[in-house]
Amino acid sequence: MNSNYKPQIIEDIVPESNKLFITFGGLWGEIVMPPFEFYKSLKIVHENKIFIRDITRSWYQCGLPGLADNIFDLGKLINNKIMEIDPEEVFYFGNSMGGFAAIFFAAYLRRGKAIAFSPQTFISLSKRLKNKDLRWQRHVFDTYKKSFFKKHIYDLEKIFDENNKDFSVEIFVAKNDRLDVIHANYLKKFKNVRINQYDITPPDGKGSHCLVYFLRNQGILENIIKKQVKRE
């Protein structure tokens, strides 16, 4: 295999499972390849899993190079995989940029449950300016340039409606992260969205945006995952 090969999807199929967990990687470092997030955390469950990462760091707006041209085409690809596996329940996990993706695909496909940690719910210029969200400016503007002429969505509120019943969203944010709370609250008005806020002490060297690390270290993340497996 080419040593430069960078897989964008990993599948772990369990024939006897009736559940499917799909995870979406976040930005991570400037140099380090975005990881397949929740790969280790989900080892505690013996269920179908699909791990997806955006090597373009563009909030999945550019799809997956060579597999899907834009975020909507990626949605169709994911839907095809869901139909092949034919699970009774689908869960979309994501942190930060991956949380944006988890929420989008649950809403776009109108099925399953998104579980998003510190997600962005918009990357639109207007809302970023309005809320003084200056994070990840280089990546956000690169995303605009790479996806402007593609079919894209920069504001998740636009894909929701008041009568959403076929999917649900659970968001986890740190109370002391102003911007993460703002992002979550844009979806608060929808009945199928639940927001959980935590008072946290960020891990050494990390800010409150890194809520998922705190939840993992406290054993809360494991409980969140197990709760989905036990759902009736």
mmCIF file of the C-alpha atoms, coordinates in Angstrom:
data_MODEL
# 
_entry.id   MODEL 
# 
loop_
_atom_site.group_PDB 
_atom_site.id 
_atom_site.type_symbol 
_atom_site.label_atom_id 
_atom_site.label_alt_id 
_atom_site.label_comp_id 
_atom_site.label_asym_id 
_atom_site.label_entity_id 
_atom_site.label_seq_id 
_atom_site.pdbx_PDB_ins_code 
_atom_site.Cartn_x 
_atom_site.Cartn_y 
_atom_site.Cartn_z 
_atom_site.occupancy 
_atom_site.B_iso_or_equiv 
_atom_site.pdbx_formal_charge 
_atom_site.auth_seq_id 
_atom_site.auth_comp_id 
_atom_site.auth_asym_id 
_atom_site.auth_atom_id 
_atom_site.pdbx_PDB_model_num 
ATOM 1   C CA . MET A 1 1   ? 0.000   0.000  0.000  1.00 0.00 ? 1   MET A CA 1 
ATOM 2   C CA . ASN A 1 2   ? 1.169   3.535  -0.774 1.00 0.00 ? 2   ASN A CA 1 
ATOM 3   C CA . SER A 1 3   ? 2.815   4.933  2.370  1.00 0.00 ? 3   SER A CA 1 
ATOM 4   C CA . ASN A 1 4   ? 1.128   8.283  1.600  1.00 0.00 ? 4   ASN A CA 1 
ATOM 5   C CA . TYR A 1 5   ? -2.333  6.718  1.543  1.00 0.00 ? 5   TYR A CA 1 
ATOM 6   C CA . LYS A 1 6   ? -4.682  8.569  3.877  1.00 0.00 ? 6   LYS A CA 1 
ATOM 7   C CA . PRO A 1 7   ? -7.904  6.616  4.498  1.00 0.00 ? 7   PRO A CA 1 
ATOM 8   C CA . GLN A 1 8   ? -10.926 8.795  5.072  1.00 0.00 ? 8   GLN A CA 1 
ATOM 9   C CA . ILE A 1 9   ? -13.306 6.062  6.202  1.00 0.00 ? 9   ILE A CA 1 
ATOM 10  C CA . ILE A 1 10  ? -12.822 2.996  8.392  1.00 0.00 ? 10  ILE A CA 1 
ATOM 11  C CA . GLU A 1 11  ? -15.636 0.477  8.820  1.00 0.00 ? 11  GLU A CA 1 
ATOM 12  C CA . ASP A 1 12  ? -16.022 -2.052 11.621 1.00 0.00 ? 12  ASP A CA 1 
ATOM 13  C CA . ILE A 1 13  ? -19.058 -4.151 10.800 1.00 0.00 ? 13  ILE A CA 1 
ATOM 14  C CA . VAL A 1 14  ? -20.634 -6.507 13.345 1.00 0.00 ? 14  VAL A CA 1 
ATOM 15  C CA . PRO A 1 15  ? -23.246 -8.679 11.561 1.00 0.00 ? 15  PRO A CA 1 
ATOM 16  C CA . GLU A 1 16  ? -25.227 -9.471 14.711 1.00 0.00 ? 16  GLU A CA 1 
ATOM 17  C CA . SER A 1 17  ? -25.513 -5.799 15.724 1.00 0.00 ? 17  SER A CA 1 
ATOM 18  C CA . ASN A 1 18  ? -28.689 -3.776 15.144 1.00 0.00 ? 18  ASN A CA 1 
ATOM 19  C CA . LYS A 1 19  ? -27.033 -0.433 15.922 1.00 0.00 ? 19  LYS A CA 1 
ATOM 20  C CA . LEU A 1 20  ? -24.653 1.741  13.924 1.00 0.00 ? 20  LEU A CA 1 
ATOM 21  C CA . PHE A 1 21  ? -22.290 4.357  15.338 1.00 0.00 ? 21  PHE A CA 1 
ATOM 22  C CA . ILE A 1 22  ? -20.890 6.877  12.834 1.00 0.00 ? 22  ILE A CA 1 
ATOM 23  C CA . THR A 1 23  ? -18.182 9.239  14.058 1.00 0.00 ? 23  THR A CA 1 
ATOM 24  C CA . PHE A 1 24  ? -16.786 12.402 12.490 1.00 0.00 ? 24  PHE A CA 1 
ATOM 25  C CA . GLY A 1 25  ? -13.307 13.724 13.181 1.00 0.00 ? 25  GLY A CA 1 
ATOM 26  C CA . GLY A 1 26  ? -12.549 17.336 14.079 1.00 0.00 ? 26  GLY A CA 1 
ATOM 27  C CA . LEU A 1 27  ? -9.808  19.784 13.117 1.00 0.00 ? 27  LEU A CA 1 
ATOM 28  C CA . TRP A 1 28  ? -7.007  18.913 15.515 1.00 0.00 ? 28  TRP A CA 1 
ATOM 29  C CA . GLY A 1 29  ? -3.545  20.378 14.895 1.00 0.00 ? 29  GLY A CA 1 
ATOM 30  C CA . GLU A 1 30  ? -2.157  22.291 11.980 1.00 0.00 ? 30  GLU A CA 1 
ATOM 31  C CA . ILE A 1 31  ? 0.294   19.539 11.103 1.00 0.00 ? 31  ILE A CA 1 
ATOM 32  C CA . VAL A 1 32  ? -1.152  16.344 12.564 1.00 0.00 ? 32  VAL A CA 1 
ATOM 33  C CA . MET A 1 33  ? -3.526  14.455 10.297 1.00 0.00 ? 33  MET A CA 1 
ATOM 34  C CA . PRO A 1 34  ? -7.109  14.743 11.616 1.00 0.00 ? 34  PRO A CA 1 
ATOM 35  C CA . PRO A 1 35  ? -7.796  11.535 13.573 1.00 0.00 ? 35  PRO A CA 1 
ATOM 36  C CA . PHE A 1 36  ? -10.607 9.030  13.515 1.00 0.00 ? 36  PHE A CA 1 
ATOM 37  C CA . GLU A 1 37  ? -12.177 10.378 16.690 1.00 0.00 ? 37  GLU A CA 1 
ATOM 38  C CA . PHE A 1 38  ? -13.871 8.163  19.297 1.00 0.00 ? 38  PHE A CA 1 
ATOM 39  C CA . TYR A 1 39  ? -12.020 5.155  17.850 1.00 0.00 ? 39  TYR A CA 1 
ATOM 40  C CA . LYS A 1 40  ? -10.734 4.102  21.269 1.00 0.00 ? 40  LYS A CA 1 
ATOM 41  C CA . SER A 1 41  ? -13.802 5.216  23.204 1.00 0.00 ? 41  SER A CA 1 
ATOM 42  C CA . LEU A 1 42  ? -16.134 3.083  21.099 1.00 0.00 ? 42  LEU A CA 1 
ATOM 43  C CA . LYS A 1 43  ? -14.131 -0.085 21.693 1.00 0.00 ? 43  LYS A CA 1 
ATOM 44  C CA . ILE A 1 44  ? -16.344 -0.636 24.738 1.00 0.00 ? 44  ILE A CA 1 
ATOM 45  C CA . VAL A 1 45  ? -19.320 -1.466 22.491 1.00 0.00 ? 45  VAL A CA 1 
ATOM 46  C CA . HIS A 1 46  ? -19.684 -4.435 20.151 1.00 0.00 ? 46  HIS A CA 1 
ATOM 47  C CA . GLU A 1 47  ? -21.704 -2.666 17.473 1.00 0.00 ? 47  GLU A CA 1 
ATOM 48  C CA . ASN A 1 48  ? -21.380 -1.538 13.856 1.00 0.00 ? 48  ASN A CA 1 
ATOM 49  C CA . LYS A 1 49  ? -19.074 1.466  13.529 1.00 0.00 ? 49  LYS A CA 1 
ATOM 50  C CA . ILE A 1 50  ? -18.023 3.787  10.743 1.00 0.00 ? 50  ILE A CA 1 
ATOM 51  C CA . PHE A 1 51  ? -15.247 6.322  11.400 1.00 0.00 ? 51  PHE A CA 1 
ATOM 52  C CA . ILE A 1 52  ? -14.983 9.306  9.053  1.00 0.00 ? 52  ILE A CA 1 
ATOM 53  C CA . ARG A 1 53  ? -12.467 12.162 8.972  1.00 0.00 ? 53  ARG A CA 1 
ATOM 54  C CA . ASP A 1 54  ? -12.242 15.303 6.860  1.00 0.00 ? 54  ASP A CA 1 
ATOM 55  C CA . ILE A 1 55  ? -8.646  15.551 5.690  1.00 0.00 ? 55  ILE A CA 1 
ATOM 56  C CA . THR A 1 56  ? -9.452  18.911 4.039  1.00 0.00 ? 56  THR A CA 1 
ATOM 57  C CA . ARG A 1 57  ? -10.455 20.441 7.420  1.00 0.00 ? 57  ARG A CA 1 
ATOM 58  C CA . SER A 1 58  ? -13.424 22.155 5.772  1.00 0.00 ? 58  SER A CA 1 
ATOM 59  C CA . TRP A 1 59  ? -16.338 21.226 8.042  1.00 0.00 ? 59  TRP A CA 1 
ATOM 60  C CA . TYR A 1 60  ? -17.088 18.425 5.559  1.00 0.00 ? 60  TYR A CA 1 
ATOM 61  C CA . GLN A 1 61  ? -18.219 21.015 2.987  1.00 0.00 ? 61  GLN A CA 1 
ATOM 62  C CA . CYS A 1 62  ? -15.871 19.459 0.427  1.00 0.00 ? 62  CYS A CA 1 
ATOM 63  C CA . GLY A 1 63  ? -17.133 15.955 1.114  1.00 0.00 ? 63  GLY A CA 1 
ATOM 64  C CA . LEU A 1 64  ? -14.353 13.391 0.963  1.00 0.00 ? 64  LEU A CA 1 
ATOM 65  C CA . PRO A 1 65  ? -11.916 13.835 -1.953 1.00 0.00 ? 65  PRO A CA 1 
ATOM 66  C CA . GLY A 1 66  ? -12.355 11.020 -4.444 1.00 0.00 ? 66  GLY A CA 1 
ATOM 67  C CA . LEU A 1 67  ? -15.518 9.753  -2.739 1.00 0.00 ? 67  LEU A CA 1 
ATOM 68  C CA . ALA A 1 68  ? -17.933 12.675 -2.436 1.00 0.00 ? 68  ALA A CA 1 
ATOM 69  C CA . ASP A 1 69  ? -17.657 16.179 -3.922 1.00 0.00 ? 69  ASP A CA 1 
ATOM 70  C CA . ASN A 1 70  ? -19.557 18.074 -1.219 1.00 0.00 ? 70  ASN A CA 1 
ATOM 71  C CA . ILE A 1 71  ? -21.297 17.650 2.131  1.00 0.00 ? 71  ILE A CA 1 
ATOM 72  C CA . PHE A 1 72  ? -24.610 16.687 0.510  1.00 0.00 ? 72  PHE A CA 1 
ATOM 73  C CA . ASP A 1 73  ? -22.983 14.042 -1.686 1.00 0.00 ? 73  ASP A CA 1 
ATOM 74  C CA . LEU A 1 74  ? -21.271 12.712 1.422  1.00 0.00 ? 74  LEU A CA 1 
ATOM 75  C CA . GLY A 1 75  ? -24.715 12.501 3.008  1.00 0.00 ? 75  GLY A CA 1 
ATOM 76  C CA . LYS A 1 76  ? -25.865 10.299 0.131  1.00 0.00 ? 76  LYS A CA 1 
ATOM 77  C CA . LEU A 1 77  ? -22.777 8.106  0.510  1.00 0.00 ? 77  LEU A CA 1 
ATOM 78  C CA . ILE A 1 78  ? -23.447 7.730  4.244  1.00 0.00 ? 78  ILE A CA 1 
ATOM 79  C CA . ASN A 1 79  ? -27.096 6.961  3.567  1.00 0.00 ? 79  ASN A CA 1 
ATOM 80  C CA . ASN A 1 80  ? -26.086 4.181  1.159  1.00 0.00 ? 80  ASN A CA 1 
ATOM 81  C CA . LYS A 1 81  ? -23.858 2.657  3.837  1.00 0.00 ? 81  LYS A CA 1 
ATOM 82  C CA . ILE A 1 82  ? -26.694 2.851  6.364  1.00 0.00 ? 82  ILE A CA 1 
ATOM 83  C CA . MET A 1 83  ? -29.022 1.097  3.921  1.00 0.00 ? 83  MET A CA 1 
ATOM 84  C CA . GLU A 1 84  ? -26.434 -1.645 3.343  1.00 0.00 ? 84  GLU A CA 1 
ATOM 85  C CA . ILE A 1 85  ? -26.020 -2.284 7.077  1.00 0.00 ? 85  ILE A CA 1 
ATOM 86  C CA . ASP A 1 86  ? -29.754 -1.787 7.757  1.00 0.00 ? 86  ASP A CA 1 
ATOM 87  C CA . PRO A 1 87  ? -29.520 -1.025 11.494 1.00 0.00 ? 87  PRO A CA 1 
ATOM 88  C CA . GLU A 1 88  ? -32.501 -0.320 13.726 1.00 0.00 ? 88  GLU A CA 1 
ATOM 89  C CA . GLU A 1 89  ? -30.733 2.667  15.296 1.00 0.00 ? 89  GLU A CA 1 
ATOM 90  C CA . VAL A 1 90  ? -28.107 5.104  14.045 1.00 0.00 ? 90  VAL A CA 1 
ATOM 91  C CA . PHE A 1 91  ? -25.956 7.375  16.203 1.00 0.00 ? 91  PHE A CA 1 
ATOM 92  C CA . TYR A 1 92  ? -23.729 10.160 14.867 1.00 0.00 ? 92  TYR A CA 1 
ATOM 93  C CA . PHE A 1 93  ? -20.880 11.206 17.179 1.00 0.00 ? 93  PHE A CA 1 
ATOM 94  C CA . GLY A 1 94  ? -18.712 14.272 16.685 1.00 0.00 ? 94  GLY A CA 1 
ATOM 95  C CA . ASN A 1 95  ? -16.585 16.775 18.562 1.00 0.00 ? 95  ASN A CA 1 
ATOM 96  C CA . SER A 1 96  ? -16.209 20.436 17.494 1.00 0.00 ? 96  SER A CA 1 
ATOM 97  C CA . MET A 1 97  ? -16.070 20.384 13.670 1.00 0.00 ? 97  MET A CA 1 
ATOM 98  C CA . GLY A 1 98  ? -17.086 16.732 13.882 1.00 0.00 ? 98  GLY A CA 1 
ATOM 99  C CA . GLY A 1 99  ? -20.057 17.819 15.983 1.00 0.00 ? 99  GLY A CA 1 
ATOM 100 C CA . PHE A 1 100 ? -21.153 20.127 13.158 1.00 0.00 ? 100 PHE A CA 1 
ATOM 101 C CA . ALA A 1 101 ? -21.065 17.108 10.847 1.00 0.00 ? 101 ALA A CA 1 
ATOM 102 C CA . ALA A 1 102 ? -22.900 14.808 13.275 1.00 0.00 ? 102 ALA A CA 1 
ATOM 103 C CA . ILE A 1 103 ? -25.768 17.273 13.588 1.00 0.00 ? 103 ILE A CA 1 
ATOM 104 C CA . PHE A 1 104 ? -25.892 17.980 9.868  1.00 0.00 ? 104 PHE A CA 1 
ATOM 105 C CA . PHE A 1 105 ? -26.092 14.350 8.790  1.00 0.00 ? 105 PHE A CA 1 
ATOM 106 C CA . ALA A 1 106 ? -28.754 13.450 11.342 1.00 0.00 ? 106 ALA A CA 1 
ATOM 107 C CA . ALA A 1 107 ? -30.821 16.413 10.127 1.00 0.00 ? 107 ALA A CA 1 
ATOM 108 C CA . TYR A 1 108 ? -30.141 15.887 6.425  1.00 0.00 ? 108 TYR A CA 1 
ATOM 109 C CA . LEU A 1 109 ? -30.872 12.161 6.495  1.00 0.00 ? 109 LEU A CA 1 
ATOM 110 C CA . ARG A 1 110 ? -33.805 12.671 8.885  1.00 0.00 ? 110 ARG A CA 1 
ATOM 111 C CA . ARG A 1 111 ? -32.990 9.640  10.985 1.00 0.00 ? 111 ARG A CA 1 
ATOM 112 C CA . GLY A 1 112 ? -31.008 8.645  14.075 1.00 0.00 ? 112 GLY A CA 1 
ATOM 113 C CA . LYS A 1 113 ? -29.527 10.655 16.894 1.00 0.00 ? 113 LYS A CA 1 
ATOM 114 C CA . ALA A 1 114 ? -26.635 13.116 16.791 1.00 0.00 ? 114 ALA A CA 1 
ATOM 115 C CA . ILE A 1 115 ? -24.440 13.325 19.878 1.00 0.00 ? 115 ILE A CA 1 
ATOM 116 C CA . ALA A 1 116 ? -22.277 16.418 19.523 1.00 0.00 ? 116 ALA A CA 1 
ATOM 117 C CA . PHE A 1 117 ? -19.620 17.736 21.892 1.00 0.00 ? 117 PHE A CA 1 
ATOM 118 C CA . SER A 1 118 ? -18.762 21.464 21.727 1.00 0.00 ? 118 SER A CA 1 
ATOM 119 C CA . PRO A 1 119 ? -20.067 21.645 18.167 1.00 0.00 ? 119 PRO A CA 1 
ATOM 120 C CA . GLN A 1 120 ? -20.130 24.569 15.830 1.00 0.00 ? 120 GLN A CA 1 
ATOM 121 C CA . THR A 1 121 ? -23.663 25.085 14.542 1.00 0.00 ? 121 THR A CA 1 
ATOM 122 C CA . PHE A 1 122 ? -22.595 27.733 12.055 1.00 0.00 ? 122 PHE A CA 1 
ATOM 123 C CA . ILE A 1 123 ? -19.505 28.861 10.191 1.00 0.00 ? 123 ILE A CA 1 
ATOM 124 C CA . SER A 1 124 ? -21.274 31.592 8.227  1.00 0.00 ? 124 SER A CA 1 
ATOM 125 C CA . LEU A 1 125 ? -19.429 34.894 8.108  1.00 0.00 ? 125 LEU A CA 1 
ATOM 126 C CA . SER A 1 126 ? -22.454 36.900 9.276  1.00 0.00 ? 126 SER A CA 1 
ATOM 127 C CA . LYS A 1 127 ? -23.015 34.878 12.433 1.00 0.00 ? 127 LYS A CA 1 
ATOM 128 C CA . ARG A 1 128 ? -19.308 34.647 13.207 1.00 0.00 ? 128 ARG A CA 1 
ATOM 129 C CA . LEU A 1 129 ? -19.038 38.423 13.049 1.00 0.00 ? 129 LEU A CA 1 
ATOM 130 C CA . LYS A 1 130 ? -22.235 38.960 15.021 1.00 0.00 ? 130 LYS A CA 1 
ATOM 131 C CA . ASN A 1 131 ? -21.009 36.705 17.832 1.00 0.00 ? 131 ASN A CA 1 
ATOM 132 C CA . LYS A 1 132 ? -17.340 37.717 17.646 1.00 0.00 ? 132 LYS A CA 1 
ATOM 133 C CA . ASP A 1 133 ? -16.324 34.159 16.891 1.00 0.00 ? 133 ASP A CA 1 
ATOM 134 C CA . LEU A 1 134 ? -12.778 34.520 15.593 1.00 0.00 ? 134 LEU A CA 1 
ATOM 135 C CA . ARG A 1 135 ? -11.683 30.920 16.109 1.00 0.00 ? 135 ARG A CA 1 
ATOM 136 C CA . TRP A 1 136 ? -9.985  28.925 13.339 1.00 0.00 ? 136 TRP A CA 1 
ATOM 137 C CA . GLN A 1 137 ? -10.044 31.881 10.964 1.00 0.00 ? 137 GLN A CA 1 
ATOM 138 C CA . ARG A 1 138 ? -7.581  30.388 8.487  1.00 0.00 ? 138 ARG A CA 1 
ATOM 139 C CA . HIS A 1 139 ? -9.487  27.120 8.243  1.00 0.00 ? 139 HIS A CA 1 
ATOM 140 C CA . VAL A 1 140 ? -12.851 28.849 7.992  1.00 0.00 ? 140 VAL A CA 1 
ATOM 141 C CA . PHE A 1 141 ? -11.726 31.161 5.182  1.00 0.00 ? 141 PHE A CA 1 
ATOM 142 C CA . ASP A 1 142 ? -10.042 28.236 3.422  1.00 0.00 ? 142 ASP A CA 1 
ATOM 143 C CA . THR A 1 143 ? -13.378 26.444 3.679  1.00 0.00 ? 143 THR A CA 1 
ATOM 144 C CA . TYR A 1 144 ? -15.164 29.361 2.020  1.00 0.00 ? 144 TYR A CA 1 
ATOM 145 C CA . LYS A 1 145 ? -12.651 29.352 -0.828 1.00 0.00 ? 145 LYS A CA 1 
ATOM 146 C CA . LYS A 1 146 ? -12.758 25.585 -1.345 1.00 0.00 ? 146 LYS A CA 1 
ATOM 147 C CA . SER A 1 147 ? -16.522 25.174 -1.093 1.00 0.00 ? 147 SER A CA 1 
ATOM 148 C CA . PHE A 1 148 ? -18.050 28.433 -2.365 1.00 0.00 ? 148 PHE A CA 1 
ATOM 149 C CA . PHE A 1 149 ? -18.838 26.969 -5.788 1.00 0.00 ? 149 PHE A CA 1 
ATOM 150 C CA . LYS A 1 150 ? -19.941 23.643 -4.330 1.00 0.00 ? 150 LYS A CA 1 
ATOM 151 C CA . LYS A 1 151 ? -23.289 22.881 -2.756 1.00 0.00 ? 151 LYS A CA 1 
ATOM 152 C CA . HIS A 1 152 ? -22.661 23.833 0.859  1.00 0.00 ? 152 HIS A CA 1 
ATOM 153 C CA . ILE A 1 153 ? -24.298 24.730 4.165  1.00 0.00 ? 153 ILE A CA 1 
ATOM 154 C CA . TYR A 1 154 ? -22.682 27.144 6.598  1.00 0.00 ? 154 TYR A CA 1 
ATOM 155 C CA . ASP A 1 155 ? -25.574 27.424 9.070  1.00 0.00 ? 155 ASP A CA 1 
ATOM 156 C CA . LEU A 1 156 ? -27.204 24.300 10.535 1.00 0.00 ? 156 LEU A CA 1 
ATOM 157 C CA . GLU A 1 157 ? -30.277 26.222 11.672 1.00 0.00 ? 157 GLU A CA 1 
ATOM 158 C CA . LYS A 1 158 ? -31.337 26.359 8.023  1.00 0.00 ? 158 LYS A CA 1 
ATOM 159 C CA . ILE A 1 159 ? -31.709 22.593 7.743  1.00 0.00 ? 159 ILE A CA 1 
ATOM 160 C CA . PHE A 1 160 ? -34.029 22.352 10.769 1.00 0.00 ? 160 PHE A CA 1 
ATOM 161 C CA . ASP A 1 161 ? -37.748 22.974 10.916 1.00 0.00 ? 161 ASP A CA 1 
ATOM 162 C CA . GLU A 1 162 ? -40.284 23.172 13.730 1.00 0.00 ? 162 GLU A CA 1 
ATOM 163 C CA . ASN A 1 163 ? -41.705 19.711 13.063 1.00 0.00 ? 163 ASN A CA 1 
ATOM 164 C CA . ASN A 1 164 ? -38.545 17.599 13.240 1.00 0.00 ? 164 ASN A CA 1 
ATOM 165 C CA . LYS A 1 165 ? -39.553 14.209 14.634 1.00 0.00 ? 165 LYS A CA 1 
ATOM 166 C CA . ASP A 1 166 ? -37.512 11.660 12.715 1.00 0.00 ? 166 ASP A CA 1 
ATOM 167 C CA . PHE A 1 167 ? -34.163 12.472 14.322 1.00 0.00 ? 167 PHE A CA 1 
ATOM 168 C CA . SER A 1 168 ? -32.835 13.977 17.533 1.00 0.00 ? 168 SER A CA 1 
ATOM 169 C CA . VAL A 1 169 ? -29.808 15.951 18.645 1.00 0.00 ? 169 VAL A CA 1 
ATOM 170 C CA . GLU A 1 170 ? -28.056 15.964 22.007 1.00 0.00 ? 170 GLU A CA 1 
ATOM 171 C CA . ILE A 1 171 ? -25.428 18.656 22.501 1.00 0.00 ? 171 ILE A CA 1 
ATOM 172 C CA . PHE A 1 172 ? -22.813 18.786 25.262 1.00 0.00 ? 172 PHE A CA 1 
ATOM 173 C CA . VAL A 1 173 ? -21.056 22.072 26.050 1.00 0.00 ? 173 VAL A CA 1 
ATOM 174 C CA . ALA A 1 174 ? -19.064 23.665 28.863 1.00 0.00 ? 174 ALA A CA 1 
ATOM 175 C CA . LYS A 1 175 ? -20.982 26.409 30.668 1.00 0.00 ? 175 LYS A CA 1 
ATOM 176 C CA . ASN A 1 176 ? -17.890 28.569 30.842 1.00 0.00 ? 176 ASN A CA 1 
ATOM 177 C CA . ASP A 1 177 ? -17.252 28.495 27.085 1.00 0.00 ? 177 ASP A CA 1 
ATOM 178 C CA . ARG A 1 178 ? -19.148 31.529 25.801 1.00 0.00 ? 178 ARG A CA 1 
ATOM 179 C CA . LEU A 1 179 ? -18.961 30.657 22.140 1.00 0.00 ? 179 LEU A CA 1 
ATOM 180 C CA . ASP A 1 180 ? -19.846 26.989 22.496 1.00 0.00 ? 180 ASP A CA 1 
ATOM 181 C CA . VAL A 1 181 ? -22.945 27.951 24.486 1.00 0.00 ? 181 VAL A CA 1 
ATOM 182 C CA . ILE A 1 182 ? -23.915 30.497 21.817 1.00 0.00 ? 182 ILE A CA 1 
ATOM 183 C CA . HIS A 1 183 ? -23.573 27.896 19.065 1.00 0.00 ? 183 HIS A CA 1 
ATOM 184 C CA . ALA A 1 184 ? -25.689 25.393 20.988 1.00 0.00 ? 184 ALA A CA 1 
ATOM 185 C CA . ASN A 1 185 ? -28.376 27.938 21.800 1.00 0.00 ? 185 ASN A CA 1 
ATOM 186 C CA . TYR A 1 186 ? -29.052 28.656 18.141 1.00 0.00 ? 186 TYR A CA 1 
ATOM 187 C CA . LEU A 1 187 ? -30.669 25.196 17.984 1.00 0.00 ? 187 LEU A CA 1 
ATOM 188 C CA . LYS A 1 188 ? -32.279 25.370 21.413 1.00 0.00 ? 188 LYS A CA 1 
ATOM 189 C CA . LYS A 1 189 ? -35.678 26.362 20.025 1.00 0.00 ? 189 LYS A CA 1 
ATOM 190 C CA . PHE A 1 190 ? -36.140 23.070 18.206 1.00 0.00 ? 190 PHE A CA 1 
ATOM 191 C CA . LYS A 1 191 ? -38.061 20.432 20.148 1.00 0.00 ? 191 LYS A CA 1 
ATOM 192 C CA . ASN A 1 192 ? -35.825 17.564 19.101 1.00 0.00 ? 192 ASN A CA 1 
ATOM 193 C CA . VAL A 1 193 ? -32.665 19.248 20.428 1.00 0.00 ? 193 VAL A CA 1 
ATOM 194 C CA . ARG A 1 194 ? -31.441 18.763 23.988 1.00 0.00 ? 194 ARG A CA 1 
ATOM 195 C CA . ILE A 1 195 ? -28.539 20.757 25.432 1.00 0.00 ? 195 ILE A CA 1 
ATOM 196 C CA . ASN A 1 196 ? -26.410 19.573 28.364 1.00 0.00 ? 196 ASN A CA 1 
ATOM 197 C CA . GLN A 1 197 ? -24.120 22.099 30.055 1.00 0.00 ? 197 GLN A CA 1 
ATOM 198 C CA . TYR A 1 198 ? -21.252 21.190 32.378 1.00 0.00 ? 198 TYR A CA 1 
ATOM 199 C CA . ASP A 1 199 ? -19.221 23.166 34.875 1.00 0.00 ? 199 ASP A CA 1 
ATOM 200 C CA . ILE A 1 200 ? -15.724 21.927 34.131 1.00 0.00 ? 200 ILE A CA 1 
ATOM 201 C CA . THR A 1 201 ? -12.106 22.433 35.004 1.00 0.00 ? 201 THR A CA 1 
ATOM 202 C CA . PRO A 1 202 ? -10.325 22.104 31.651 1.00 0.00 ? 202 PRO A CA 1 
ATOM 203 C CA . PRO A 1 203 ? -7.542  19.486 31.437 1.00 0.00 ? 203 PRO A CA 1 
ATOM 204 C CA . ASP A 1 204 ? -4.002  20.860 31.694 1.00 0.00 ? 204 ASP A CA 1 
ATOM 205 C CA . GLY A 1 205 ? -3.065  22.810 28.609 1.00 0.00 ? 205 GLY A CA 1 
ATOM 206 C CA . LYS A 1 206 ? -6.591  22.755 27.178 1.00 0.00 ? 206 LYS A CA 1 
ATOM 207 C CA . GLY A 1 207 ? -9.464  25.234 27.192 1.00 0.00 ? 207 GLY A CA 1 
ATOM 208 C CA . SER A 1 208 ? -13.116 24.694 27.999 1.00 0.00 ? 208 SER A CA 1 
ATOM 209 C CA . HIS A 1 209 ? -13.810 23.950 24.317 1.00 0.00 ? 209 HIS A CA 1 
ATOM 210 C CA . CYS A 1 210 ? -12.128 20.594 24.974 1.00 0.00 ? 210 CYS A CA 1 
ATOM 211 C CA . LEU A 1 211 ? -15.098 19.368 26.997 1.00 0.00 ? 211 LEU A CA 1 
ATOM 212 C CA . VAL A 1 212 ? -14.857 15.875 25.534 1.00 0.00 ? 212 VAL A CA 1 
ATOM 213 C CA . TYR A 1 213 ? -11.483 15.341 27.260 1.00 0.00 ? 213 TYR A CA 1 
ATOM 214 C CA . PHE A 1 214 ? -13.019 16.281 30.606 1.00 0.00 ? 214 PHE A CA 1 
ATOM 215 C CA . LEU A 1 215 ? -15.954 13.914 30.039 1.00 0.00 ? 215 LEU A CA 1 
ATOM 216 C CA . ARG A 1 216 ? -13.608 11.122 29.058 1.00 0.00 ? 216 ARG A CA 1 
ATOM 217 C CA . ASN A 1 217 ? -11.358 11.598 32.090 1.00 0.00 ? 217 ASN A CA 1 
ATOM 218 C CA . GLN A 1 218 ? -14.366 11.668 34.427 1.00 0.00 ? 218 GLN A CA 1 
ATOM 219 C CA . GLY A 1 219 ? -15.850 8.495  32.949 1.00 0.00 ? 219 GLY A CA 1 
ATOM 220 C CA . ILE A 1 220 ? -18.873 10.454 31.721 1.00 0.00 ? 220 ILE A CA 1 
ATOM 221 C CA . LEU A 1 221 ? -18.153 9.867  28.028 1.00 0.00 ? 221 LEU A CA 1 
ATOM 222 C CA . GLU A 1 222 ? -18.165 6.111  28.575 1.00 0.00 ? 222 GLU A CA 1 
ATOM 223 C CA . ASN A 1 223 ? -21.541 6.372  30.281 1.00 0.00 ? 223 ASN A CA 1 
ATOM 224 C CA . ILE A 1 224 ? -22.938 8.449  27.421 1.00 0.00 ? 224 ILE A CA 1 
ATOM 225 C CA . ILE A 1 225 ? -21.867 5.780  24.927 1.00 0.00 ? 225 ILE A CA 1 
ATOM 226 C CA . LYS A 1 226 ? -23.227 2.917  27.035 1.00 0.00 ? 226 LYS A CA 1 
ATOM 227 C CA . LYS A 1 227 ? -26.537 4.723  27.412 1.00 0.00 ? 227 LYS A CA 1 
ATOM 228 C CA . GLN A 1 228 ? -27.067 4.589  23.649 1.00 0.00 ? 228 GLN A CA 1 
ATOM 229 C CA . VAL A 1 229 ? -26.375 0.857  23.550 1.00 0.00 ? 229 VAL A CA 1 
ATOM 230 C CA . LYS A 1 230 ? -28.967 0.243  26.262 1.00 0.00 ? 230 LYS A CA 1 
ATOM 231 C CA . ARG A 1 231 ? -31.679 2.256  24.522 1.00 0.00 ? 231 ARG A CA 1 
ATOM 232 C CA . GLU A 1 232 ? -34.846 0.358  23.820 1.00 0.00 ? 232 GLU A CA 1 
# 
